[in-house]
């Protein structure tokens, strides 16, 4: 084999038989899918060629191709893409060579025959890419739109749309345009469809083409993946600072990303698809079903009998339908034995009994030809149990995420049989990420319908049914070799610090024994409005105007997963968690809901540690001239007693309301050479006011340059003593270090507990 390398293209040539002809291909498609264009070949000079793919390496995009030509003179030479390479064949009739493609581009190869005027053949090989124009921006995220044009039986397929009540309801058939609110992957609204064919009903969710990588900080039992949506060329578009940016597949590969096999079809993975429809669940015979029955048959009829009903749901059911092969034969208000006449027991028939409520929504259904495979339970190992919360939706469709995973899971957290997937959210100091649990499964591609059939696998078994595969995402590399995963947490979406701070934030003031919630702010609160179209006052007949009415909100306060206060009514009520322990870390969780509907609006979670701020120190002051200063409700200063200190240097006669840092009341003093009477300093005296700044650490909130000046701020935690240790992401201001010896090196005896800052100075 002879290797030719140039401009990242690698060509390996293997002489198979004495006579070789050439051919070059980039993406080869069996069964006539390749688009071959022949130019300038006359009929009287007819010849033919055949080719065969001998091997393909999906990791390198390298093909080994064997080509044969019937032209008696063989092949003179071959020109490679962009005339960068030429292979001289010396009249060979058969040749095998390897070619590596780059970034999934399309290539053109040219074969020249010897001793004739015009006998050249041009091959343009284009790799089929299904959905190449579907990669578009939707609400700030680039994603491949669901493919509803190919493979689906449109007469039996309907959109599923999330209603205002949070329930997926059937919409129009896909013969019509998709509804505008069908999906929004940034807002965790996945595209769903409902397929009913010959009595079988299935729910599918659209999985857009994506690349993934196992996060570097993973530990066994805490396997999570980073997911990005890519186009069929494996390129990734995203917005950064308002600018659209793009990464090539070569860049993504260098960062450790992989593409699941499910997005590459064909015998050699030569077809790229923009996504696929994944079966969300399959029904089977379970005691949990709302209804169950026995199915028997004879030569002329099918019989359904011996019904079982879930008593807890019986009151909701108002009607039952009996169907065979997609055709409803009977509607009854009570469950009764029923026989489908004129059928043959040896034919493929699907019997379905469905229970409906008074609005025609499905309460329960039983189809006898479907199976259920049990799923691996979600593995929560490695998540912070204090700042990670179960996510589920109640019967009204309201999101709930108030229970941390340190507590027992809610009864209705997930049920894969009924398409209720396990979800969690992690929140800490404004960062928020949602994850969905993907249990281990095997899949089989249906090339005709462009859908996948899914069967869940219990445990970490590697055996699959005929035609099925296990996605690579369930295999991870460890120091001990390959490890099989029971499942993994897939990131649904993640809010940036900037997004979260704009959406919802709460400032906390922490003291020795309390945590005070200061103003709760964010666009989620500002935009909580009901928008209505009403007749315009004084307008013409039929003329309307838009009226925005603020929606009343309520605020739920939790501490370490326990509810402290049910219904706060204002974002500026300054709720206080009291009677806390000193030097203890607490998890504060505040959930905002619409008061009337209980609809989830948003939440903010923060972990904070109660610490006592350093008391004011008076070393260096002439205490004969130092007085306490307090302020009344109108902000007027009142001069108090002269400062007296104990043996430790702490104030011993301070007024009770002198300072309270948890409520933003700072310690103030005044130094004056005048006399003080009735809380006033004599006129003409020299006066200096000071405020005590206790030692603290701070963190600048990210991306504050994008917000207005009035909204710029930092988060502050007080530090006891002269400790130099800081929380992650925090710093201690240099003002708390006094370089006494001038060596530029910080030592313990140079750290300050705090300092007095001059507020302003009045002179005579």
C-alpha positions in Angstrom: 0.0 0.0 0.0 1.3 3.4 -0.9 0.4 6.4 1.3 0.0 10.0 0.0 -0.6 12.8 2.5 -1.3 16.4 1.7 -3.3 19.2 3.4 -4.7 16.9 6.1 -6.0 14.4 3.4 -4.5 10.9 3.7 -4.5 8.6 0.8 -3.5 5.0 1.1 -3.2 3.0 -2.1 -3.3 -0.8 -2.0 -2.6 -2.7 -5.2 -5.0 -5.7 -5.3 -4.4 -7.3 -8.6 -1.8 -6.8 -11.3 -4.1 -4.5 -13.3 -5.6 -1.6 -11.5 -7.9 1.2 -12.4 -8.8 3.9 -10.3 -11.7 5.5 -8.7 -12.1 7.8 -5.9 -15.0 8.3 -3.6 -15.6 10.1 -0.5 -19.0 9.0 0.7 -20.2 5.8 -0.8 -23.7 4.8 -0.8 -25.0 1.3 -1.6 -28.2 0.6 -3.5 -27.9 3.5 -6.0 -28.0 6.4 -3.5 -24.7 7.9 -4.8 -25.2 10.7 -7.3 -22.8 9.9 -10.2 -22.4 12.4 -13.1 -20.8 11.3 -16.3 -19.5 13.9 -18.7 -18.2 13.8 -22.3 -18.5 10.0 -22.8 -19.5 8.9 -26.3 -21.7 5.9 -26.8 -19.3 4.2 -29.2 -16.6 4.4 -26.5 -18.8 2.7 -24.0 -17.3 1.1 -21.0 -18.5 0.4 -17.5 -17.1 0.3 -14.0 -18.1 -1.2 -10.6 -17.0 -0.3 -7.1 -17.2 -2.0 -3.7 -16.7 -0.7 -0.3 -14.3 -3.1 1.5 -14.1 -1.3 4.9 -15.0 1.9 6.7 -13.6 3.4 9.9 -16.2 5.7 11.5 -13.6 7.3 13.8 -11.5 8.6 10.9 -14.0 8.8 8.0 -11.7 6.4 6.1 -13.0 4.2 3.3 -11.3 1.3 1.6 -12.7 1.1 -2.0 -12.2 -1.5 -4.7 -13.0 -0.2 -8.3 -13.0 -2.3 -11.5 -13.3 -0.9 -15.1 -14.1 -2.8 -18.3 -12.3 -0.3 -20.6 -9.6 -2.4 -22.5 -6.9 0.2 -22.1 -7.5 0.6 -18.4 -7.0 3.9 -16.6 -4.2 6.4 -17.3 -4.5 8.7 -14.2 -6.8 10.0 -11.6 -7.1 13.6 -10.4 -8.2 14.1 -6.7 -10.2 16.9 -5.2 -9.2 20.4 -6.3 -6.5 18.9 -8.5 -4.3 18.6 -5.4 -3.3 15.0 -6.1 -2.8 12.8 -9.1 -2.6 9.0 -9.1 -0.9 7.5 -12.2 -2.5 4.1 -12.9 -0.4 2.9 -15.9 -3.4 1.3 -17.6 -4.5 -0.7 -14.5 -8.0 -2.1 -14.5 -8.6 -2.7 -10.8 -7.5 -0.6 -7.9 -8.2 -0.4 -4.2 -7.4 2.6 -2.1 -8.2 4.3 1.2 -9.4 7.9 1.4 -10.1 10.0 4.5 -12.7 12.8 4.2 -12.5 16.0 6.1 -15.4 17.7 7.9 -17.9 15.9 5.8 -17.3 17.9 2.7 -18.4 16.9 -0.8 -15.7 15.9 -3.2 -15.2 15.5 -6.9 -12.8 12.9 -8.5 -11.8 12.6 -12.2 -10.8 9.5 -14.1 -8.8 9.8 -17.3 -8.6 6.9 -19.9 -5.4 6.5 -22.0 -4.9 6.8 -25.8 -8.3 8.4 -26.5 -9.2 12.1 -27.1 -12.0 12.5 -24.6 -12.5 9.6 -22.2 -12.8 11.0 -18.8 -15.4 10.5 -16.2 -16.2 12.8 -13.4 -17.7 11.5 -10.1 -19.3 13.8 -7.6 -20.0 12.1 -4.4 -22.3 13.8 -2.0 -23.0 12.3 1.3 -26.8 12.4 1.9 -27.7 14.6 4.8 -31.3 14.3 5.9 -32.5 17.7 7.3 -29.5 19.7 6.2 -31.6 22.9 6.1 -33.4 22.3 9.4 -30.7 23.7 11.8 -32.1 27.1 12.9 -32.3 29.4 15.9 -35.3 28.8 18.2 -35.4 31.1 21.2 -31.6 31.6 21.3 -30.6 28.0 20.7 -29.6 26.5 17.4 -31.3 23.1 16.9 -32.6 20.9 14.1 -36.3 21.2 13.6 -38.3 17.9 13.9 -38.6 16.0 10.6 -42.2 15.4 9.9 -41.8 15.1 6.1 -40.2 11.6 5.9 -41.3 8.2 7.1 -44.4 9.2 9.1 -47.9 8.1 8.2 -49.4 11.5 8.2 -53.0 10.4 8.3 -52.3 8.7 11.7 -49.8 11.1 13.3 -50.8 14.2 15.3 -48.8 16.9 17.1 -48.8 16.8 20.9 -49.0 20.3 22.4 -48.5 21.2 26.0 -51.6 22.9 27.2 -51.8 25.7 29.7 -52.7 23.1 32.3 -49.4 21.3 31.6 -51.0 18.3 29.9 -49.9 17.0 26.5 -52.9 17.1 24.3 -53.4 16.0 20.7 -53.3 18.8 18.2 -53.8 18.7 14.4 -52.6 16.0 12.2 -49.2 16.7 10.7 -50.8 17.2 7.3 -51.0 20.8 8.6 -48.3 23.2 9.7 -46.9 22.8 13.2 -48.3 25.0 15.9 -46.1 28.0 16.9 -45.8 26.7 20.5 -45.1 23.1 19.6 -41.5 23.1 21.0 -38.9 25.3 22.6 -35.8 23.3 23.7 -34.4 26.2 25.7 -37.6 26.2 27.8 -37.6 22.4 28.1 -40.5 22.0 25.7 -39.6 19.0 23.6 -41.3 18.2 20.3 -43.8 15.4 20.8 -46.0 13.5 18.4 -48.8 10.9 18.9 -49.0 8.1 16.4 -52.1 5.8 16.1 -51.9 3.1 13.4 -54.0 0.0 13.3 -55.0 0.4 16.9 -51.5 1.0 18.3 -50.8 4.3 19.9 -47.2 5.5 20.5 -45.7 8.7 21.9 -42.5 9.9 20.4 -40.1 12.7 21.4 -37.8 14.4 18.8 -34.1 14.0 19.6 -32.2 16.6 17.6 -28.7 15.7 16.4 -26.3 16.4 19.3 -22.8 15.8 20.4 -21.9 14.8 23.9 -18.9 14.5 26.2 -18.6 13.0 29.7 -17.8 15.8 32.1 -14.3 15.9 33.4 -15.3 16.1 37.1 -17.4 12.9 36.9 -16.9 10.2 39.4 -18.4 6.7 39.2 -22.0 6.9 40.1 -22.1 10.6 39.1 -21.8 10.3 35.4 -23.2 13.3 33.6 -22.8 14.5 30.0 -22.4 17.9 28.4 -24.8 18.1 25.4 -24.7 20.5 22.5 -27.0 20.5 19.4 -25.2 20.3 16.1 -26.2 20.3 12.4 -25.8 17.5 9.9 -22.3 18.7 9.1 -21.4 18.3 12.8 -21.0 22.1 13.2 -22.2 23.9 16.3 -23.6 27.4 16.3 -24.2 29.4 19.4 -24.5 33.0 20.6 -22.0 34.7 22.8 -22.4 38.3 23.8 -25.0 38.7 21.1 -22.7 37.4 18.3 -23.3 34.1 16.4 -20.3 31.9 16.6 -19.5 28.5 15.1 -17.3 25.5 15.9 -16.3 22.9 13.4 -16.4 19.2 14.1 -12.6 19.1 14.2 -12.7 21.6 17.1 -15.4 19.8 18.9 -13.5 16.5 18.6 -10.4 18.1 20.1 -12.6 19.1 23.0 -13.7 15.5 23.6 -17.1 15.5 22.0 -18.7 12.4 20.4 -21.7 11.8 18.3 -24.1 8.9 19.2 -24.3 6.2 16.6 -28.1 6.7 16.3 -27.4 9.8 14.1 -25.5 7.9 11.5 -27.4 5.5 9.2 -26.5 3.0 6.5 -24.2 0.0 6.4 -21.1 2.2 6.9 -22.7 5.2 8.7 -22.7 7.1 5.5 -26.0 8.9 6.0 -26.2 11.8 8.4 -29.6 12.6 9.9 -30.7 15.8 11.7 -32.4 13.8 14.5 -34.8 11.0 15.1 -38.1 10.2 16.8 -37.5 8.2 20.0 -40.3 6.2 21.5 -41.0 7.6 24.9 -42.7 4.6 26.4 -44.6 1.4 25.6 -47.6 0.2 27.4 -47.9 -3.4 28.7 -49.9 -5.5 31.1 -49.3 -3.9 34.5 -51.4 -3.9 37.6 -50.8 -0.1 37.7 -52.9 0.4 34.6 -56.2 2.2 35.0 -57.9 -0.7 33.2 -56.9 -4.2 32.4 -58.7 -7.2 30.8 -58.3 -10.7 29.5 -58.2 -11.3 25.7 -59.4 -14.5 24.2 -60.2 -15.5 20.6 -61.9 -18.1 18.5 -62.2 -18.5 14.7 -64.6 -15.6 14.2 -64.3 -13.1 17.1 -62.1 -11.6 19.8 -63.5 -11.3 23.3 -62.4 -8.9 26.0 -63.6 -9.7 29.5 -62.7 -9.9 33.3 -61.9 -6.2 33.6 -59.9 -4.6 36.4 -60.1 -0.9 37.2 -58.0 1.4 39.3 -60.5 2.4 42.0 -58.7 5.7 42.6 -59.4 6.9 39.1 -62.8 5.4 38.5 -64.6 8.6 39.3 -62.9 10.4 36.5 -63.9 8.0 33.9 -67.1 8.9 32.0 -66.8 6.8 28.8 -65.0 3.8 27.4 -64.2 3.1 23.7 -63.6 -0.3 22.2 -61.4 -0.4 19.1 -59.9 -3.0 16.8 -57.1 -2.1 14.4 -57.6 1.6 14.8 -61.4 1.6 14.4 -63.7 2.3 17.3 -66.5 -0.2 17.3 -68.3 0.7 20.5 -68.7 3.5 23.1 -70.1 2.6 26.5 -70.5 4.5 29.8 -69.7 1.3 31.9 -67.1 -1.4 31.4 -68.7 -4.4 29.8 -67.5 -7.6 28.2 -67.4 -7.1 24.4 -66.8 -9.2 21.3 -65.3 -8.0 18.0 -67.2 -10.0 15.4 -66.0 -11.3 12.0 -62.3 -11.5 12.8 -59.7 -14.2 12.4 -57.7 -15.3 15.3 -54.5 -16.0 13.2 -54.4 -12.4 11.8 -52.5 -9.5 13.3 -55.1 -7.6 15.3 -54.7 -5.0 18.0 -57.4 -4.6 20.6 -57.6 -1.4 22.6 -59.9 -0.3 25.4 -59.6 3.4 26.4 -61.1 5.2 29.3 -62.0 8.9 28.8 -63.0 11.7 31.2 -65.9 14.1 30.6 -63.7 16.3 28.4 -62.6 13.5 26.2 -59.1 13.3 27.6 -57.5 9.9 28.1 -57.6 8.7 31.7 -56.2 5.2 30.9 -55.7 2.8 28.1 -54.8 -0.9 27.6 -53.4 -2.3 24.3 -52.6 -6.0 24.5 -49.8 -6.2 22.0 -47.3 -3.9 23.8 -44.6 -4.7 26.3 -43.0 -2.9 29.1 -39.4 -3.1 30.1 -38.5 -2.0 33.6 -36.0 0.9 33.8 -33.0 1.5 36.0 -33.8 3.9 38.8 -32.1 7.4 38.7 -28.7 7.5 40.3 -28.3 10.7 42.4 -24.8 10.0 43.7 -22.5 12.9 43.3 -25.1 15.7 43.2 -25.1 18.2 46.1 -28.0 16.9 48.2 -28.8 20.4 49.5 -29.0 22.3 46.2 -30.4 19.6 44.0 -34.2 19.2 43.8 -36.6 16.7 42.4 -38.7 18.1 39.6 -42.2 16.9 38.9 -45.5 18.3 37.6 -48.9 18.0 39.4 -52.2 17.2 37.8 -52.7 20.9 37.0 -49.4 21.0 35.2 -47.7 23.2 37.9 -44.0 22.5 38.3 -42.7 21.5 41.7 -39.1 21.5 42.8 -39.1 22.4 46.4 -37.9 19.0 47.8 -34.1 18.5 47.9 -32.8 15.0 47.1 -31.6 14.7 50.7 -35.3 14.0 51.4 -37.3 10.9 50.2 -38.4 11.3 46.5 -42.0 12.4 45.9 -44.4 9.6 45.1 -45.1 11.1 41.6 -41.5 12.0 40.7 -41.4 9.7 37.7 -43.2 6.8 35.9 -41.7 5.8 32.6 -44.7 3.7 31.7 -46.8 6.8 31.6 -44.2 9.1 29.9 -43.3 10.8 33.2 -39.5 11.0 33.1 -37.3 11.7 36.1 -36.1 15.3 36.2 -34.0 17.2 38.6 -32.7 20.8 38.9 -29.5 22.0 40.5 -29.5 25.6 41.8 -26.8 27.3 43.8 -26.0 31.0 44.0 -28.0 31.8 40.9 -26.7 29.0 38.6 -29.5 26.7 37.5 -29.4 23.5 35.4 -32.1 21.0 34.6 -31.3 17.3 33.9 -33.4 14.3 32.7 -32.5 10.7 33.6 -31.8 8.5 30.5 -32.1 4.9 31.6 -30.0 2.3 29.8 -31.7 1.2 26.6 -31.2 -0.6 23.3 -32.5 0.8 20.1 -33.2 -0.3 16.6 -33.3 2.1 13.6 -36.2 2.0 11.2 -34.6 3.3 7.9 -38.0 3.6 6.3 -39.8 5.7 9.0 -36.7 7.4 10.3 -37.7 6.5 13.8 -36.1 4.3 16.5 -37.6 1.5 18.6 -36.5 1.6 22.2 -36.4 -1.2 24.8 -35.0 -0.4 28.2 -32.3 -2.6 29.8 -32.3 -3.5 33.4 -28.9 -3.3 35.1 -25.8 -3.0 32.9 -26.4 -5.9 30.5 -24.7 -5.8 27.1 -26.9 -8.5 25.4 -29.3 -7.0 22.8 -32.1 -8.3 20.8 -31.7 -9.0 17.1 -31.2 -5.7 15.2 -30.7 -3.6 18.3 -27.8 -1.6 19.6 -26.8 0.0 22.8 -25.7 3.7 22.5 -22.1 4.5 23.2 -23.1 7.0 25.8 -23.8 4.1 28.2 -20.1 3.1 28.0 -17.4 5.2 29.7 -13.7 4.8 30.0 -12.2 4.4 33.5 -8.7 3.5 34.8 -9.9 -0.1 35.0 -11.1 -0.1 31.4 -14.6 0.3 30.0 -17.5 0.7 32.5 -21.1 0.1 31.6 -23.6 2.6 32.9 -27.1 2.0 34.1 -28.0 5.4 32.8 -26.9 9.0 32.8 -28.2 12.5 33.5 -28.6 14.5 30.3 -28.6 18.3 30.6 -31.9 19.7 29.3 -30.8 23.2 29.5 -28.6 25.4 31.6 -29.0 29.1 32.5 -25.9 31.2 32.5 -25.1 33.4 35.5 -26.3 36.5 33.5 -29.6 34.9 32.7 -30.3 33.8 36.2 -29.4 37.1 37.8 -31.8 38.9 35.4 -34.5 36.2 35.9 -34.5 36.0 39.6 -32.2 36.9 42.5 -32.4 37.6 46.2 -29.9 39.4 48.3 -29.2 37.8 51.7 -27.8 39.5 54.8 -26.3 36.9 57.1 -25.5 37.4 60.8 -24.5 35.2 63.7 -27.9 33.7 64.2 -30.2 34.8 61.4 -30.5 35.1 57.6 -32.4 38.1 56.3 -33.9 38.0 52.8 -33.6 41.4 51.2 -35.4 42.4 48.0 -36.2 39.6 45.6 -35.8 40.9 42.1 -35.7 39.8 38.5 -37.5 39.8 35.1 -39.6 36.8 36.2 -41.3 39.1 38.7 -41.3 42.1 36.5 -42.9 40.2 33.7 -45.6 38.5 35.8 -48.5 40.2 34.1 -51.8 39.1 32.6 -52.2 40.5 29.1 -55.8 40.9 27.8 -57.5 42.5 24.8 -60.4 44.7 25.9 -62.7 47.1 24.1 -61.0 50.5 23.9 -62.7 53.2 26.0 -64.1 55.7 23.7 -62.9 53.8 20.7 -64.8 52.7 17.6 -66.9 49.6 17.5 -64.7 46.5 17.6 -61.6 48.5 18.5 -59.6 47.0 21.3 -56.6 47.8 23.4 -54.0 45.7 25.3 -54.3 45.8 29.0 -51.5 44.5 31.2 -52.4 43.6 34.8 -49.8 42.5 37.3 -50.3 39.0 38.6 -50.2 38.6 42.3 -47.4 36.4 43.4 -46.6 34.5 46.6 -43.2 33.5 48.0 -42.4 30.2 49.7 -39.4 30.2 52.0 -37.5 26.9 52.7 -34.5 26.2 54.8 -32.6 22.9 54.4 -35.6 21.5 52.6 -38.1 22.3 55.4 -40.8 24.9 54.7 -40.4 27.9 57.0 -43.2 30.1 55.7 -46.0 29.2 53.3 -47.2 32.3 51.6 -45.1 35.5 51.6 -46.9 38.2 49.7 -44.2 40.6 48.7 -40.8 40.5 47.2 -39.7 43.3 49.6 -41.1 41.9 52.8 -37.6 41.1 54.1 -38.4 37.7 55.6 -35.9 36.6 58.3 -34.8 33.0 59.2 -34.3 33.3 63.0 -32.8 31.4 65.9 -30.1 29.8 63.7 -26.8 28.3 64.9 -23.5 30.2 64.5 -20.9 29.0 62.0 -23.4 26.7 60.3 -24.1 26.4 56.6 -27.7 26.6 55.6 -29.5 26.1 52.2 -32.0 28.9 51.5 -34.5 28.1 48.9 -37.1 30.7 47.8 -39.9 29.6 45.3 -42.1 32.1 43.5 -45.6 31.1 42.4 -48.7 32.7 41.0 -50.9 33.2 44.0 -54.2 32.2 42.4 -53.2 29.3 40.2 -50.1 28.1 42.1 -48.2 28.1 38.8 -44.5 27.9 39.2 -42.7 31.1 38.3 -39.1 30.5 39.4 -36.8 29.8 42.3 -33.5 31.0 43.8 -31.3 28.7 46.0 -28.2 29.8 47.9 -25.9 28.2 50.5 -24.7 30.6 53.2 -22.9 30.3 56.5 -23.9 32.2 59.6 -21.0 34.2 60.8 -20.7 36.9 63.4 -19.2 40.1 62.1 -16.1 41.4 63.9 -17.2 44.0 66.6 -15.8 47.5 66.2 -12.3 48.1 67.6 -11.2 51.4 69.1 -7.4 51.1 69.2 -5.7 54.4 68.4 -8.8 56.6 69.3 -8.8 59.2 72.0 -11.9 57.9 73.7 -12.5 61.2 75.4 -13.6 62.6 72.0 -15.4 59.5 70.6 -19.2 59.2 70.7 -21.8 56.6 69.5 -23.9 57.6 66.5 -27.4 56.2 65.7 -30.0 57.2 63.1 -33.7 57.5 63.4 -36.3 56.5 60.9 -35.9 59.8 59.1 -32.2 59.2 58.7 -31.3 62.0 61.2 -28.1 61.4 63.2 -28.3 61.3 67.0 -25.1 61.6 69.1 -25.1 59.1 72.0 -22.9 58.5 74.9 -19.1 58.7 74.9 -17.6 55.3 74.0 -16.2 53.2 76.8 -14.4 49.9 76.2 -13.7 46.7 78.3 -10.4 45.0 78.7 -10.7 43.3 75.3 -11.1 46.6 73.6 -14.9 46.1 72.9 -17.5 48.7 73.4 -19.2 48.1 76.7 -21.9 50.8 76.9 -23.1 50.8 73.3 -26.8 51.5 72.7 -29.0 48.4 72.0 -29.8 49.6 68.4 -26.3 50.8 67.6 -25.8 48.3 64.7 -27.2 45.2 63.2 -25.4 44.2 60.0 -28.0 41.6 59.1 -30.4 44.5 58.7 -27.9 46.9 57.0 -27.5 48.9 60.2 -23.8 49.7 60.4 -21.8 50.8 63.4 -21.1 54.6 63.4 -19.1 56.9 65.6 -18.2 60.5 65.6 -14.9 62.1 66.8 -15.2 65.7 67.9 -13.4 68.3 70.0 -16.7 69.9 70.9 -19.2 69.1 73.6 -22.3 67.0 73.1 -25.7 67.9 74.6 -29.2 66.5 73.8 -27.7 64.4 71.0 -26.2 67.4 69.2 -22.6 68.6 68.9 -21.9 72.3 69.6 -21.7 74.5 66.6 -18.2 75.2 65.3 -16.6 72.1 66.6 -14.3 70.0 64.4 -16.2 66.8 63.6 -15.3 63.5 61.9 -17.8 60.7 61.3 -16.7 57.1 60.8 -18.4 53.8 59.9 -17.0 50.4 61.0 -16.2 48.0 58.1 -15.9 44.5 59.5 -13.6 42.0 57.7 -15.4 40.4 54.7 -15.0 38.5 51.5 -16.7 39.5 48.3 -17.7 38.1 44.9 -18.4 40.3 41.9 -21.6 39.0 40.1 -20.8 37.9 36.6 -21.6 39.9 33.5 -22.6 43.0 35.5 -21.3 45.2 32.7 -24.5 44.2 30.7 -26.7 45.8 33.3 -27.4 49.4 34.3 -25.4 51.2 36.9 -28.1 51.0 39.5 -28.1 47.3 39.3 -24.4 46.7 39.8 -23.6 44.9 43.0 -21.4 42.3 44.8 -22.2 39.5 47.2 -20.5 39.9 50.6 -19.9 37.4 53.5 -18.4 38.6 56.8 -15.3 36.8 58.2 -14.7 36.3 61.9 -11.3 37.2 63.3 -8.5 37.6 60.8 -9.0 34.3 58.8 -7.6 34.5 55.3 -9.5 31.5 53.9 -12.2 32.4 51.4 -15.2 30.7 49.9 -15.0 29.6 46.2 -15.0 32.6 43.9 -14.6 35.1 46.7 -11.8 37.5 47.6 -10.8 39.6 50.6 -10.2 43.3 49.9 -6.6 44.5 50.3 -7.8 47.1 52.8 -7.9 44.4 55.5 -4.1 43.9 55.2 -1.7 46.5 56.7 1.9 45.9 55.6 3.5 47.0 58.9 7.0 46.0 58.0 6.8 47.1 54.4 8.1 43.8 52.9 5.1 43.3 50.6 4.3 39.9 52.1 1.1 39.2 54.1 1.6 37.7 57.5 -1.0 36.7 60.1 -0.2 39.6 62.4 -0.8 42.1 59.6 -4.4 41.0 59.0 -7.1 43.4 60.2 -10.5 42.5 61.8 -11.9 45.6 60.3 -11.3 49.3 59.9 -13.0 52.6 60.4 -13.8 54.5 57.2 -14.2 58.2 57.3 -17.7 59.1 56.0 -17.2 62.8 55.8 -15.5 65.6 57.7 -16.9 68.9 59.0 -14.6 71.6 60.0 -15.1 74.9 61.7 
